[in-house]
Amino acid sequence: MIDGKTVLVTGGTGSFGSKFVETVLTRHSPKRVIVFSRDELKQHEMQLRIKDPRLSFFIGDVRDAERLRRAFEANVDVVVHAAAMKQVPACEYNPFEAIKTNVLGAQNVIDAAIDRGVPRVLALSTDKAVNPVNLYGATKLAAEKLFVQGNAYAGGKPTRFACVRYGNVMGSRGSVIPIFLEQRATGRVTITDDRMTRFWLTLDEGVDFVLDGIARMHGGEVFVPRIPSMAIKELASVLAPNCEVEITGIRPGEKLHEVLVSSDEARHSVAYDDMFVIKPEHQWWGQGNFHDGSPLPPGFEFSSDTNDRWLSPHELVRLAKAA
């Protein structure tokens, strides 16, 4: 679904966007890759780092519907929507801004894609969108709902929308791993609660999962990878051994455990070896789609504390080095 196509990536200079663009240009044969983002410095640095005539750049913000439409005029075939405000404290302190970017920005992407007849649009979401307790999670839940139901707005046009939802990305901006490595030099690391668990995957795994979602989507799905969990205290002990651990107390808007598939969503989800597919509950959905997946048992929930796969210390070290 990428070879010979024009691909536009919103938030294309972020952690995910940069890796996605590099992967697509080196492993596939796109006709053109367009980076749409608002940071001119990051775009300049990316131009210096990636010398490829198929790569082009648009300065713009997903809040700006007219600028998005201008970027979509380039006969775009695939859109990966990765632009978002992602820092929980920043969203809590700047709630209007978070809604403008994460919710209204999502609507602008959907409208532009429908207007220009873009065949495939895949949006990135997060485990924090499930049973949200902070504004960031609430905005990503709203964005998910917009993308799923955006298929109804497309009507008879070819545009289709889907989402991928996954957990913490090792080595990404804002990840706890660089913080622990920095704190290690002081001999003391801080964690908020020693019971806390999280889902983990690498940036490469996230990119591969998005590419797989683009290929497999029919429109309306939320794709969830079957990824491992690890306790935050064990993560700290592996990355900063022999360091003093200080418990600082759980922060506002933070959960002890994260959920990637809720028990309510599980009723209309199916399982595969590598992922879960949350199917939409709407009349326009093709009932034959993903019919070969295994139904989930009653009461099933894919939660970071009851996960059937856990990262071993050895696996964590290997993945952290790869990140």
Secondary structure, 3 states (H helix, E strand, C coil): CCCCCEEEEECCCCHHHHHHHHHHHHHCCCCEEEEEECCHHHHHHHHHHCCCCCEEEEECCCCCHHHHHHHHCCCCCEEEECCCCCCHHHHHHCHHHHHHHHHHHHHHHHHHHHHHCCCEEEEEEEHHHCCCCCHHHHHHHHHHHHHHHHHHHHCCCCCEEEEEEECEECCCCCCHHHHHHHHHCCCEEEECCCCCEEEEECHHHHHHHHHHHHHHCCCCCEEEECCCEEEHHHHHHHHCCCCEEEECCCCCCCCCCCEEECHHHHCCEEECCCEEEECCCCCCCCCCCCCCCEECCCCCCEECCCCCCECCHHHHHHHHHHC
